[in-house]
Amino acid sequence: MEILLPFLTGTLFSVSIYFILHRHLFKLILGLILFGLSTNLFLFVVGGMKRGSIAIIEQGSNLPAEPYADPVPQALLLTAIVIGFGIQAFSIVLIRRVYQTFKSNNMDNLNNNEKI
Amino acid sequence: MPANILLIIPLLLPLLGAITCVFMWRDIKWQTVVVSCVQLIFVGISGIMLQQVLMQGMQVTQIGGWPAPYGITLVADVLSALMLLTTSIAGLAVFMFSHVALDKSRKKFGFFPLFLLLQMGVSGVCLTGDIFNLYVWFEVLLICSFALIALGSKKSQLEGALKYVTINFIASGLLLTGVGVVYALYGALNLAELALLVRSEHVNAELLALPGIFFLTGFGIKAAIFPLFFWLPASYHTPPIAVSAFVAGIVSKIGIYTLLRLYSLIFSVEGDYAQPLLLLLSGLTMVVGVVGAAAQVDFRKILSFHIISQIGYMLMGIAIYTPLAVAGSIFFVIHNMLVKTNLFLVSGVVARRHRSFSLTRLGGVYLKHPTLSFLFLISALSLAGLPPLSGFWGKLMLAKGGFQAGNYILVATSLCVSLVTLLSMTKIWNEVFWKPRPKRLKQSTHETMGTYTLYFPVFFLLVFILILGVFADPVIQVCKIAAQEVFHSEIYINAVLKDKRP
């Protein structure tokens, strides 16, 4: 299981980059979501995966009972998920607005700024 | 003022201002009053902070009272206090400009709260002492600039915002990945703790280059370094001038600030990969930016490309990495924040008068508005680096540092680039101010009262630019102190972790 996850993360990263580079606007949404997911998954895997008890220190001892999972990456992960969710929500609204304004799904039609 | 209050005010003040503005959502008059109070206090507090940091050394506080490696650390050293003061001055000027120039509908849809939250993000990035919080503050800053760039939903704005959001989202993902790798390697997130661990013999020291590259790429995208800059000229000229002046003047330089902070504390410039890479990138950034500017015929686009070229100069100081060069880089960042904001504001005033940003459709401004031309001339010559204006001193320090370190090719490149910068500023001067007005366009008669009050923020910034040029010596001394602190990371470590050790 643990050997599978790095490969899964790598695959997710490459798929998301492929989607972001695609010219269809909906694929861009998918790409952004997948990219956020893959960074989160990376953070989770790189923090070390351990099954076992929680990292709460019992009364009277200085260390939690082994084996325990490091809680810090999980806290980082939660924060990152929330932030990513906010940005993804914003970008979905933005992309919808772009679609409504330009009446097009094709990113290649979005190069008017270069002509200014 | 005690450190714990002093350090929290630059974060709390814009936040409270923004919340108050949200409560007065449709009442622009009162929002304006609140924001102007916040901006004035913000400038005052930043000034006090710089003074206190200079007098008493680094100011540190732990939010919540947890000791350093566990709690949330806020640190103000001379570098961050300088950045904070400059951004607050630029913020005040941009606010004054937006008060007059920004249209009512944008103000009604929350320009002021977003602007304040953006400033909060900037202060957070400057003050934080924790690598994960750095990422979080950067996200705060970015989401506000996303919203500000898209605010108004014009066609060009949406297009620019889409590109800006996508590339910056990827950059943030890379930063987060870097944070994950750093934590996996060292098990710490506090910058001082990390700096301590990096300097001790750690088993994972060999792998430090990996997160270093993640951070270099992530912040490289945000700062628009050479191969990663294409989003900048595609998006920075699309929003109204009040937004693009602040975003262009401040946000990309914040990326340089974080690079300097991280590459002095955690990753080392003098490793096997970083210095040659940074030297190469800085040279290429300068040249490509200035060459790109030569091809443009839009006022704002020329300025946007010049941002890239100036970023190259700031990166050059970091790449050379001697105290003098880093001090030059810091001076250059300060100078550039003020000058670039001012040039954007001038382009806004011109466009308000003559209804265009295109060089082919403008002309004869000198004849009609000699004061405005004079304001532009000073800022433009300062950007190009003519003595005794502020750009000259920055470039002088960078060139001197480069010669001392023996980077002759890079220094020669930088000097040539500043010549081309002068050429490009002359192009704007000729086309916009000197050339007779194109005949086929009818004369514009938008001589409203509002446009004269627009001169005020430009004057305001110009005063600081002139002070920076004429009284350069005290500022250079402060920059040198900041560079000393950057080089002696043990000061930073001791200040933050003082509770841990006797």
Chai-1 contact restraints between the chains, C-beta under 6 A:
chainA,res_idxA,chainB,res_idxB,connection_type,confidence,min_distance_angstrom,max_distance_angstrom,comment,restraint_id
A,L32,B,F169,contact,1.0,0.0,6.0,A-B,restraint_1
A,F35,B,G173,contact,1.0,0.0,6.0,A-B,restraint_2
A,T39,B,G173,contact,1.0,0.0,6.0,A-B,restraint_3
A,T39,B,L176,contact,1.0,0.0,6.0,A-B,restraint_4
A,T39,B,T177,contact,1.0,0.0,6.0,A-B,restraint_5
A,F42,B,T177,contact,1.0,0.0,6.0,A-B,restraint_6
A,F42,B,G180,contact,1.0,0.0,6.0,A-B,restraint_7
A,L43,B,G180,contact,1.0,0.0,6.0,A-B,restraint_8
A,V46,B,G180,contact,1.0,0.0,6.0,A-B,restraint_9
A,V46,B,A184,contact,1.0,0.0,6.0,A-B,restraint_10
A,L76,B,F132,contact,1.0,0.0,6.0,A-B,restraint_11
A,A80,B,L176,contact,1.0,0.0,6.0,A-B,restraint_12
A,I83,B,E139,contact,1.0,0.0,6.0,A-B,restraint_13
A,S91,B,V165,contact,1.0,0.0,6.0,A-B,restraint_14
A,L94,B,A150,contact,1.0,0.0,6.0,A-B,restraint_15
A,V98,B,L158,contact,1.0,0.0,6.0,A-B,restraint_16
A,V98,B,L162,contact,1.0,0.0,6.0,A-B,restraint_17
A,T101,B,K155,contact,1.0,0.0,6.0,A-B,restraint_18
A,T101,B,L158,contact,1.0,0.0,6.0,A-B,restraint_19
A,L110,B,E159,contact,1.0,0.0,6.0,A-B,restraint_20
A,N113,B,S156,contact,1.0,0.0,6.0,A-B,restraint_21
A,N113,B,E159,contact,1.0,0.0,6.0,A-B,restraint_22
A,N113,B,G160,contact,1.0,0.0,6.0,A-B,restraint_23
A,N113,B,A234,contact,1.0,0.0,6.0,A-B,restraint_24
A,I116,B,D298,contact,1.0,0.0,6.0,A-B,restraint_25
